[in-house]
Amino acid sequence: MSSGEIAEQGTRPYLEETIKEMKARGGKDAEIAAKIETALDQGKLDYYKVSQKIDANGNLAPIEIKKFDIK
């Protein structure tokens, strides 16, 4: 991605930028990034967003799961 460009979560450019940033941090992050990148290149990576809202009374709403298409 070019400087100043914004990628939306759940897109391939967002994932690729995340991998790049993890590699730059080095250490364990870089090791994990390499594994993610390999799985992505092999078409074996599933990318999900999992969220759960909490209402004003502290009650948990149902868990929401969304699978992103990152082809």
C-alpha positions as CSV (number, residue, x, y, z in Angstrom):
1,M,0.0,0.0,0.0
2,S,1.1,3.5,-0.6
3,S,1.6,6.0,2.1
4,G,-1.6,7.5,3.3
5,E,-3.8,4.9,1.7
6,I,-6.4,3.2,3.9
7,A,-7.4,-0.4,3.7
8,E,-10.7,-1.7,5.1
9,Q,-10.6,-4.4,7.6
10,G,-11.5,-7.8,6.1
11,T,-9.8,-7.1,2.7
12,R,-6.7,-8.6,1.3
13,P,-4.8,-5.3,1.3
14,Y,-5.6,-4.9,5.0
15,L,-4.3,-8.4,5.8
16,E,-1.2,-7.9,3.7
17,E,-0.4,-4.6,5.5
18,T,-0.9,-6.3,8.9
19,I,1.5,-9.1,7.9
20,K,4.0,-6.4,6.8
21,E,3.8,-4.6,10.1
22,M,4.1,-7.8,12.1
23,K,7.3,-8.7,10.2
24,A,8.7,-5.3,10.8
25,R,8.3,-5.7,14.6
26,G,10.4,-8.9,14.4
27,G,10.6,-11.6,17.0
28,K,7.6,-13.8,17.6
29,D,5.3,-11.4,15.6
30,A,7.5,-12.0,12.5
31,E,7.4,-15.7,13.0
32,I,3.6,-15.6,13.2
33,A,3.4,-13.3,10.2
34,A,5.4,-15.7,8.1
35,K,3.0,-18.5,9.0
36,I,0.0,-16.4,8.1
37,E,1.6,-15.4,4.8
38,T,2.3,-19.0,3.9
39,A,-1.2,-20.0,4.7
40,L,-2.5,-17.1,2.6
41,D,-0.3,-17.9,-0.3
42,Q,-1.5,-21.5,-0.2
43,G,-5.2,-20.6,0.0
44,K,-5.4,-22.1,3.4
45,L,-6.2,-19.0,5.5
46,D,-9.6,-18.3,6.8
47,Y,-10.1,-14.7,8.0
48,Y,-12.9,-14.0,10.6
49,K,-14.1,-11.1,12.6
50,V,-15.6,-12.1,16.0
51,S,-17.4,-9.6,18.1
52,Q,-19.8,-9.4,21.0
53,K,-21.5,-6.3,22.2
54,I,-22.3,-5.4,25.8
55,D,-25.4,-3.4,26.7
56,A,-25.7,-0.6,29.2
57,N,-26.5,-3.2,32.0
58,G,-23.4,-5.3,31.2
59,N,-25.3,-8.1,29.5
60,L,-23.6,-9.8,26.6
61,A,-25.3,-9.9,23.3
62,P,-25.0,-12.9,21.0
63,I,-21.6,-13.5,19.5
64,E,-21.3,-12.3,15.9
65,I,-19.0,-14.1,13.5
66,K,-18.2,-12.8,10.0
67,K,-16.0,-14.7,7.5
68,F,-14.2,-12.4,5.1
69,D,-13.5,-13.3,1.5
70,I,-9.8,-12.5,1.0
71,K,-9.1,-14.1,-2.4
